[in-house]
């Protein structure tokens, strides 16, 4: 099949139309997670995700997308592949205290009578 035949069959409306070049490039961009610190808060909070080719463009796009009303004072962008997360389905076994280390949780200590603000 020649190039002209392929172009002619695509122009006639074949079932598998080629993806536009701009969309192909965007699909190859890595995913970035965006964290924003608001003027009211002390810590960064996850705001969302976006695709960008590099960190500089991800930072600018995050600013435009997640801080439109001047609510942010700091933005972090992190490649999604760099984030390691625990499995929410195994939270019981992951977060429970190891056997014999109950002293880490001060649940059974008694409060001293003479000590205030404890």
Secondary structure, DSSP 8 states (H G I E B T S, - for coil): --HHHHHHHHHTT-SS----HHHHHHHHSEEEEEEEEESS-SS-EEEEEEEESSHHHHHHHHHHHH-TTS-EEEEEEEEGGG-----GGGHHHHHS--TT-GGGSTTS----SS----
